[in-house]
Amino acid sequence: MSEIQLKAINTDVVDIEVQESDNVSREIETIVVKDQLSYERIANIRKVSNNKAKELDAQRKEITVPLDEAKKRIMTLFKKPVGIYRNILSICDKKMITYTEIQEKKRKEEQDKLDRLAEKKRLEAEAKAEKAREEGKEDKAERYEEKAAEVMAPIAAPRVEKAEGVSYIERWNGEVIDKSILPREYMIPDQSKINKVISATKGTLPIPGVKINKTRTVSTRA
């Protein structure tokens, strides 16, 4: 029997770092950069904090790499049987949907036939009413008109009984076949392409309808 084992994780060191980082965070909020000295103080805090973040991230990876490897092994372990069952589901779904669609088509054909028969009876009754009225038989004409109004096609019964625990979900989607006539509100700008062009040209190439912004970030060496 194979096993996947994981070591216990001591969180005390991280709890201490949380407290220290919180203290530095409160300290940095109180510093006002107003001269070179305060500027360099902020820069030094940033450098130390950057190194601390890297050290803690390295420690995190020492813990998470084995976890990731264990997760990978677990995923591999379950992948085959889960995949087989999902393939079974796919085959079942295809067969069930194909069958129900065929039966629904037959039901609609039966309903169309019933509708045509009902329409035929209604037209016959209306024709008899019209003939009776032409002959001056108003009461008879009204009776035929009432019969015509009462003619309704029976509803064709479903040809597939619902299986216990089975239901069907209908999802609708659209396929764009002609972008040239697509309404403007359905068009999505390619933000990634826009950003790449602006970055490559350093904002010197204007793009109609686009406001170019620039942000700066700080980088320090260890």
NORNORQUI-V573719 format. One record per backbone hydrogen bond with DSSP energy under -1.0 kcal/mol. CO is the residue of the C=O (numbers start at 1). NH is the residue of the N-H. Records with the same first field share a line. If there is no record, write none. Layout:
CO=NH + NH
This chain:
11=15
12=16
13=17
14=18
15=19
16=20
17=21
18=22
19=23
20=24
21=25
22=26
23=27
24=28
25=29
27=30
32=34
35=39
36=40
37=41
38=42
39=43
40=44
41=45
42=46
43=47
44=48
45=49
46=50
47=51
48=52
49=53
50=54
51=55
52=56
53=57
54=58
55=59
56=60
57=61
58=62
59=63
60=64
61=65
63=67
64=68
65=69
66=70
67=71
68=72
69=73
70=74
71=75
72=76
73=77
74=78
75=79
78=82
79=83
80=84
81=85
82=86
83=87
84=88
85=89
86=90
87=91
88=92
89=93
90=94
91=95
92=96
93=97
94=98
95=99
96=100
97=101
98=102
99=103
100=104
101=105
102=106
103=107
104=108
105=109
106=110
107=111
108=112
109=113
110=114
111=115
112=116
113=117
114=118
115=119
116=120
117=121
118=122
119=123
120=124
121=125
122=126
123=127
124=128
125=129
126=130
127=131
128=132
129=133
130=134
131=135
132=137
133=136
136=138
137=141
138=142
139=143
140=144
141=145
142=146
143=147
144=148
145=149
146=150
163=166
178=181
179=182
183=186
184=187
189=191
190=194
191=195
192=196
193=197
194=198
195=199
196=200
197=201
198=203
201=204
207=210
